[in-house]
Amino acid sequence: MHSQLSLALANARHQEFIDQAARRRPSLRAARREKAIAPQAFWEGLTLRLATACDRQALARLAELEQTQQPAEPVLLGVVMQRPVAAVSLSDGRVVADPFFATAELVELLRLRARQLRRR
């Protein structure tokens, strides 16, 4: 008789888990949607601009992080949330970027803008 009681309790607990998972599913879908929206926040704080003398220290930091030389001037700088994270030289096309920041798309954007500026 105890085995039947154990089986009934196990089945009831199993059904509780299934019901609990079904209730959580909509919240998981909402979380996935929020993650899909998150990249927009990255682009909202993005600025592409020509580097000035004030940016030399930031360019030196980027070059040091990549263990390379600073890009030749003039330089197009990618700034995210007030922080320079990537730069491309307009004279030779060399790129330096923060390796601890996701910059692949930003570098492509910088290269595209550099090509546009060179055409002028």
CORVEN-V757525 format. One record per residue. N is the residue number from 1. RES is the residue in one letter. PHI is phi as a letter, one per 20 degrees, with the letter a starting at -180 (* if undefined). PSI is psi in whole degrees, 0 to 359 (* if undefined). NEAR is the number of other C-alpha atoms within 10 Angstrom. Layout:
n res phi psi near
N RES PHI PSI NEAR
N RES PHI PSI NEAR
This chain:
n res phi psi near
1 M * 325 5
2 H f 327 7
3 S f 324 8
4 Q f 322 9
5 L f 318 10
6 S f 319 11
7 L f 319 11
8 A f 318 12
9 L f 319 12
10 A f 318 12
11 N f 320 12
12 A f 317 12
13 R f 321 12
14 H f 317 12
15 Q f 324 12
16 E f 317 12
17 F f 318 12
18 I f 316 11
19 D f 319 11
20 Q f 318 11
21 A f 321 12
22 A f 324 11
23 R f 328 11
24 R f 337 10
25 R g 312 11
26 P g 322 11
27 S f 328 11
28 L f 321 12
29 R f 319 11
30 A f 320 11
31 A f 321 12
32 R f 320 12
33 R f 320 11
34 E f 321 11
35 K f 324 11
36 A f 331 10
37 I e 336 11
38 A g 321 11
39 P g 335 10
40 Q f 323 10
41 A f 325 10
42 F f 315 11
43 W f 338 12
44 E f 326 10
45 G e 23 12
46 L e 135 16
47 T c 134 15
48 L d 126 17
49 R b 163 14
50 L f 137 16
51 A f 147 20
52 T d 181 12
53 A f 331 6
54 C f 342 8
55 D e 2 14
56 R g 320 12
57 Q f 319 10
58 A f 319 18
59 L f 321 23
60 A f 321 17
61 R f 316 18
62 L f 317 24
63 A f 322 20
64 E f 320 15
65 L f 324 14
66 E e 357 15
67 Q l 52 11
68 T b 180 12
69 Q e 159 13
70 Q f 149 22
71 P f 149 22
72 A f 144 14
73 E f 152 14
74 P f 154 14
75 V c 135 24
76 L e 128 24
77 L d 136 26
78 G d 119 24
79 V d 127 17
80 V d 122 18
81 M l 49 13
82 Q m 14 10
83 R c 118 12
84 P f 123 21
85 V c 347 24
86 A b 152 27
87 A b 148 31
88 V c 137 28
89 S f 131 22
90 L f 341 22
91 S e 319 13
92 D c 357 12
93 G m 4 17
94 R f 142 15
95 V d 140 23
96 V c 140 27
97 A b 155 25
98 D f 117 17
99 P f 349 13
100 F e 13 8
101 F c 140 9
102 A f 103 12
103 T d 5 17
104 A g 311 12
105 E f 322 9
106 L f 319 20
107 V f 319 20
108 E f 320 12
109 L f 318 14
110 L f 317 24
111 R f 319 20
112 L f 313 11
113 R f 324 16
114 A f 318 18
115 R f 319 13
116 Q f 319 10
117 L f 326 11
118 R f 332 9
119 R f 336 6
120 R f * 5
